[in-house]
C-alpha cells in the first residue's frame, strides 16, 4: 500500500525502497514452506500452485513482456490501458455487452454479453459478437452503434457499423439512433454495481450525525393549542407576560 502511495506522490526513491522490502519478504517464506513439505507428495501437490504464484509475484518486473500476475486471488486479472489522465490503467477482464437501441416498453435488454480475455483490441471480436447475437436472438442486426474504441474493426458489413462521433453518412434515423448509443453506459454501470454477490457478514451501519447542542439554555415553549382549551400555552404566555405581572403597582 505504501509503495502505491509513494508512486502516486511521485516519490520514486521511497517507492523503490518499499518494492525492495516487499520483494525480499516472500523469499524466506517460500523457502521455509518448501523445506517443510519436502518429501511429502500430498503436500507438495497441494502447495504447488500457490508457491508458483508466489514465485511469479516475487520475480516479475514492471515492464516485462508476457503473462503477469496482478492479483493472487484473481489470476485472470489483466492490466487494461484506458488512455485517461485520471485513470490511465484499470485491472480486470474486458467484456462485450450488446443491448437494443430502440425504446422498448420493458426497458433496455442485454442481448449478449461475453468476456474477452487476453486483452484483445476492441474492434477485432466485433464480427464474432454480431454473429453470436444474431444466432442468440434469431434476428439480423440492421445497424450497430459502437464507441470510438472500435475503430479499425473487421465486421462483415462495415457500412452498417457506425462509430460514435462519426459525421459522414449520418442523417435521419441513423443520427437519432447514434445519439442513443450512450444508453448502454448506465446499463453497464448497473451490471457492475448489482452483479457482485452480497457480503455474508452484515455491513457496518453508518454513524449518525451528532446533534448540535442548542445555543440557548432557555426552555422551549410547548406547541400552541386552541385558545379555548384548558392547557392553552398562548393564553398562559399572555398571562405571564402581562404588564401588571412584570411591573406590579406600588
C-alpha positions in Angstrom: 0.0 0.0 0.0 2.8 2.4 0.9 4.5 1.7 -2.5 1.4 2.7 -4.4 1.1 5.9 -2.3 4.7 6.9 -2.9 4.2 6.3 -6.6 1.1 8.4 -6.6 3.0 11.2 -4.9 5.9 11.0 -7.4 8.3 9.9 -4.6 10.0 7.2 -6.7 13.0 6.6 -4.4 10.8 5.7 -1.5 8.6 3.7 -3.9 11.6 1.6 -5.0 12.6 1.1 -1.4 9.2 -0.2 -0.5 9.3 -2.5 -3.5 12.7 -3.9 -2.4 11.2 -4.6 1.1 8.2 -6.3 -0.4 10.2 -8.4 -2.8 12.6 -9.6 0.0 9.9 -10.8 2.4 8.3 -13.7 0.3 11.7 -15.4 -0.3 12.3 -16.8 3.2 8.7 -17.8 3.5 8.7 -19.7 0.2 12.0 -21.5 1.1 10.7 -22.4 4.5 7.4 -23.9 3.1 9.3 -25.9 0.5 11.7 -27.1 3.2 8.9 -28.3 5.5 6.9 -30.1 2.8 9.9 -31.8 1.1 9.4 -35.5 0.7 5.6 -35.3 1.2 3.9 -35.7 -2.2 0.4 -34.8 -1.0 1.5 -31.5 0.5 3.8 -30.7 -2.4 0.9 -31.2 -4.8 -1.4 -29.0 -2.6 1.1 -26.2 -2.4 2.4 -26.3 -5.9 0.0 -23.7 -7.4 0.3 -21.3 -4.5 4.1 -21.5 -4.4 4.3 -21.0 -8.2 2.2 -17.8 -7.9 4.2 -16.5 -5.0 7.4 -17.1 -7.0 5.9 -15.4 -10.0 4.9 -12.3 -8.0 8.4 -12.1 -6.4 10.3 -12.4 -9.7 8.2 -10.4 -12.2 9.4 -6.9 -13.2 7.5 -3.8 -14.1 7.9 -3.7 -17.9 8.4 -7.4 -18.7 6.6 -9.0 -21.6 4.3 -11.9 -21.3 1.9 -13.0 -18.6 2.0 -11.2 -15.3 0.1 -12.0 -12.1 -1.6 -8.9 -10.7 -3.8 -10.5 -8.1 -3.2 -13.6 -6.1 -7.0 -14.1 -5.6 -7.8 -13.3 -9.2 -5.2 -14.6 -11.5 -7.3 -13.8 -14.6 -7.0 -10.0 -14.0 -5.1 -8.1 -16.7 -3.8 -4.5 -17.0 -6.0 -2.6 -19.4 -4.9 0.8 -20.6 -7.6 3.5 -20.6 -5.6 6.4 -22.0 -7.1 8.8 -19.5 -5.3 11.3 -17.3 -7.2 10.5 -14.1 -7.3 6.7 -14.7 -4.5 5.6 -17.0 -4.9 1.9 -16.2 -7.6 -0.5 -15.0 -7.3 -4.1 -13.8 -9.8 -6.6 -14.8 -11.0 -8.5 -17.9 -12.6 -6.9 -21.0 -16.2 -7.7 -21.7 -18.6 -7.1 -24.6 -22.2 -6.1 -24.0 -24.9 -5.8 -26.6 -28.3 -4.1 -26.0 -31.2 -2.9 -28.1 -31.1 0.6 -29.4 -34.8 1.3 -29.8 -37.0 2.2 -26.9 -38.8 -0.9 -25.5 -41.8 -1.0 -23.1 -39.9 -3.1 -20.7 -36.7 -1.0 -20.8 -33.3 -1.9 -22.2 -32.4 -5.6 -22.5 -28.9 -7.2 -22.6 -29.0 -9.3 -25.7 -25.5 -10.7 -25.5 -22.6 -10.5 -23.0 -19.2 -12.2 -23.2 -15.8 -11.9 -21.6 -12.7 -11.2 -23.8 -9.6 -12.5 -22.1 -6.0 -11.8 -23.2 -6.9 -8.1 -23.6 -7.7 -8.1 -27.4 -8.3 -5.0 -29.4 -11.9 -3.8 -29.2 -12.6 -4.0 -32.9 -11.3 -7.5 -33.5 -14.0 -9.5 -31.8 -16.8 -7.4 -33.2 -17.6 -9.8 -36.1 -18.0 -12.8 -33.7 -20.1 -10.7 -31.3 -22.5 -9.7 -34.0 -22.8 -13.3 -35.3 -23.4 -14.7 -31.8 -26.0 -12.1 -31.1 -27.9 -12.9 -34.3 -27.8 -16.6 -33.5 -29.0 -16.0 -30.0 -31.9 -13.7 -30.9 -32.8 -15.1 -34.3 -33.0 -11.6 -35.8 -30.5 -10.0 -38.1 -28.8 -6.8 -36.9 -29.7 -3.9 -39.2 -27.3 -1.3 -37.7 -24.6 -1.5 -35.0 -23.6 1.6 -33.0 -20.3 1.4 -31.1 -17.9 3.7 -29.4 -14.6 5.1 -30.7 -12.6 2.2 -29.4 -13.9 0.1 -32.3 -12.1 1.9 -35.0 -10.5 -0.5 -37.4 -13.0 -3.3 -36.8 -13.4 -6.2 -39.1 -17.1 -6.6 -39.2 -18.7 -8.5 -42.1 -20.7 -5.4 -43.2 -18.6 -2.4 -42.2 -21.1 0.1 -43.7 -23.7 -0.9 -41.2 -21.4 -0.2 -38.2 -21.5 3.4 -37.0 -18.9 4.8 -34.6 -19.6 7.5 -32.0 -18.6 10.9 -33.3 -18.9 9.9 -36.9 -20.1 12.7 -39.3 -20.1 11.1 -42.7 -23.3 9.4 -43.9 -25.1 10.3 -40.6 -28.6 11.7 -41.1 -32.2 11.0 -40.3 -32.9 7.8 -38.4 -29.3 6.9 -38.1 -28.4 10.2 -36.5 -31.2 9.8 -33.9 -30.2 6.2 -33.1 -26.5 7.1 -32.9 -27.4 9.7 -30.3 -28.9 6.9 -28.2 -25.6 4.9 -28.2 -24.8 6.2 -24.7 -27.8 4.4 -23.3 -25.6 1.4 -22.8 -23.3 3.2 -20.3 -25.8 3.2 -17.3 -26.7 -0.4 -18.1 -23.1 -1.4 -17.8 -22.8 0.6 -14.6 -25.9 -1.2 -13.1 -24.4 -4.6 -14.1 -21.1 -3.7 -12.3 -22.9 -2.4 -9.2 -25.6 -5.1 -8.9 -23.8 -8.1 -10.3 -21.5 -8.6 -7.4 -22.5 -11.1 -4.7 -23.6 -9.6 -1.4 -21.3 -10.0 1.6 -22.1 -12.7 4.0 -21.5 -10.5 7.0 -23.8 -7.6 7.7 -22.5 -4.3 6.7 -21.5 -1.8 9.4 -24.2 0.8 9.9 -23.4 4.3 9.1 -22.7 6.6 12.0 -25.4 9.1 12.6 -24.6 12.7 12.6 -24.2 14.1 16.1 -26.9 16.5 17.1 -25.7 20.0 17.9 -26.3 21.4 21.3 -28.7 24.4 21.4 -27.1 27.8 21.8 -29.6 29.0 24.4 -30.5 27.2 27.6 -34.0 28.6 27.7 -36.7 26.0 27.9 -38.8 25.9 24.7 -42.5 26.6 24.9 -44.8 23.7 24.1 -46.8 23.7 21.0 -49.8 26.1 21.0 -53.2 24.6 21.2 -56.6 26.1 20.6 -57.3 29.3 22.6 -60.4 27.9 24.2 -58.7 24.8 25.7 -57.7 24.4 29.3 -54.0 24.0 28.7 -53.6 26.8 26.2 -49.9 27.8 26.1 -50.7 31.0 24.2 -53.2 32.1 26.9 -50.7 31.2 29.6 -47.9 33.2 27.9 -50.2 36.3 27.6 -51.0 36.0 31.3 -47.3 35.7 32.4 -46.2 38.5 30.1 -48.9 41.0 31.0 -47.7 44.4 32.2 -49.3 44.0 35.6 -47.2 40.9 36.3 -44.0 42.4 35.1 -44.5 45.9 36.7 -46.6 45.5 39.8 -48.2 48.6 41.2 -46.5 50.1 44.4 
